[in-house]
Amino acid sequence: MTAPFDKLRGAPFDRLRTALAADPRPRTLGFDRTPRGERAAAVLMLFTRDTDPALTFVTRAETLRNHAGQVALPGGAVDPGDIDATDTALREADEEIGLNRRSVSLLGQLPPLWVPASRFDVTTVVATWPGDATLAPMDPAETGSVERFTISELTDPANRVTARHPVGFTGPAFAMGEVFIWGLTAHLVDWVLDLAGWARHWDIDRVVDIPAQFLRD
């Protein structure tokens, strides 16, 4: 059995909700990620409410100038009319994949992290939804596809690797068949798996180079 079902029975989000409410200490991710206050963005970490919850990802369109083909969480920059990070994350998810915000229940937020490549302070909004509607790219020029992976898949040691960037950067990653999740997205997912108590031991010494199709900037 690969799924940690003993950790998912009952109310699988109780521990995660409590951890988020306690304002978890930000991870450094290898260097100082303290928010700089220059630009703000938000992403949505959206789980279904199943016994084995599924997490939603998007694949960036192949035609984008930045991060083409990479796997990410729905989200984007804060607009002037947004009320807060949650409003930004839900608006972006609607615009990108057609998520109805009325179906979403909030669990909390991760502390904002500074992303040097974009100079954004990124807040991760964590939420659940029934998972009973079809999510699909609203603008093919921006979003290539919508992917879902269950907690049992994400925590399966066979799917966990350490990604190595050509410049020498290494970090947690998820090798899910033909999909490779690395970078900030993988760090955020790894962080939440730990907070929720879902994480399983995996071989961090299993190092793989980031596949070229997921490396383009």
N, C-alpha and C positions, 0 to 999 in steps of 0.2 A: 504494500500500500504506500503510495507516494504522498497522499494528501494528509496533512496534520488535522484530521477530522476531530480529534479529541479537543483541539483548540478552537474549532469552529462551531461546535454544537452550542445550542442555547442562544445566547445573545452575543454573536461574534464581535460586535462593535463596542461593547461596554468598556473594555480595557482601553481601546483606542480613543474613545470619547473622553475618558478620564485623563488619559495622558495628554491629549490636546488641550484640555481645560487647564491643566497644570502648567501650560506654557513651556514646552520642552526646550532645553538649552539648544541653541543653534549648533549644527555641525560645522566644522571648519572646512571639510571637504579638501583638505590638503593645504589650505591657506586662508587668510582672513576673508570672511564673507560678510562682514559687518555692513549693513545698508549704508549707501553713500548719499541717498536723498536726491540723486540726479534725475532718474526716471523710474517709474513704477509700472509693474505688470503683475498679473495674477494668472495662475493655472488651476485647473479643476481636476482633482483626483476623485473620480466618480466610481463607486462600487455598487454592484447590484446587491439586493437584499436576500440573496440565496444562501443556502447552507454553506456552499463553497462560493463565496462572492467573486464576481468577475470585475476586473478593472478595465476601464475604457482608455484606449490610446488612439492617437491619430498619426498617420504618416504624412509628412509634408510633401506637397506636390513636387514632381520632378523638375518643374519649370522655374521654381523659386531661385532667386539669386543666392539666398542664404539658407543653409541647412536643408537643401533639397534631398528628399528621400529619407530623412531622418525620422525616427519615431519619437513622439513627444506626448505630453498631456495637452488637452484642449486649453487654450488661453491666449493671452496677448496683452498689449499695452493698455494702461488705464486711459479711458477717454475723459474729457472734461466733465461730461454729464453723469459719469458713474458715481454712485453713492459711496461705495467702498470696494475693497478687494473682492468680496463675494459678488457684488453686482457686476464687476468686471469679468470675473470668471464665468458667471452664468450667461452674461451677454455674449461673450466670445464663444462659449459652447453652443449657444443657439445659432450664432452666425456661422460657425464652422461645421457643426454636425446635426443641427436641428433639434437640440435638446430642449424640451419644454421645462422651464424652470419651476413650474408649479408641481412637477413630479419629484422634485429634489428635496431631500431633508439634510440639513447641515449637521456635521459632526464637530467641526472646529477648523482651526488653521494651524499650519506650521509657521514658525517665525520667518519673516522675510530674509532672503539671502541675496547678496550682491553677486551678479553674474558679470565677470570682467569682459567677456567677449561682446556683450551688448550694452553693458553699463546700466542694466536694469536691476532694481531691487524687486525680486520675485517672491510673491506670497502664494503659498499653496493652500487652496481651499479644499477641504476634505468633506465628502458628502456621499449619500446613498440615494438610490432611486430604484423603482421596481424592476427595471430592465425589460419591460414588456413592450417597448416601442422600438421601431427600427431607427437607428442612427446612421446617417450617411453624409458624405461630403456635400455641403451646400454650395461651395465654390470650388470646382475642380482645379482652378488656377492656384488655390491656396492649400487645399487638403486633398491628398491622393486617395486615402482609404481610412476606414475606421477599424480598429482591431480591439478584440477583447481577450484577456487572459485571466484565468481563475487564480485564486490564491494558491491552490494546490499546484498549479503549473509554475507560478512565480517562485514558490518556495522549494520546488523540487531541486535537489542538489545537482541533478543531471543538467538543469537549465541555467545554473549559476556559474559564471566565469569572472575572471578579472580581465578587463579590457585594457589593451595597451595602445596608446596613441603613438604615431610616428615620432613625435617630439619627446616621448618618454613618459608622458602622463599615464598613470594607471588608476583604475577605479572599478567599482562593482558594475557588473553588466548581466544582462539576461539574454541568453541565446535560445530563442523560441522558434525552432525550425528555421525558416527563412527570414525571420525577423530578429534583429539585433538591437537591443535597447541599452544605451550607454549614456555617459555624460551626466548632466544635471538631472535628467529624467530618471535614470537608474539610481542615482543617489537618493532622490526623493522617495522613490518606491522602496528602496532598501531601508531607509529611515522609518517609514511608516510600518513596514513589516516588523521591524524591531519594536516600535512603540506598541503595536497591537498584540505582541506576543506570538506572532505567527511565524517568525523567522526560524529556519532550520539550519543546522550546521552544513556548511558547504566548503569545498576545497578552494581557498583563496589563492593557492599556488598554481591553480589551473589558469594560466595566462594565455590569452589569444589576442592576436592583432585585430583591430576594428576592421571589418570588411569594408572594402573601398566604397561600395554603394551606400554605406551609412556614414561615410566620413566626409563627404563633400561639404564645403562651406560656401 
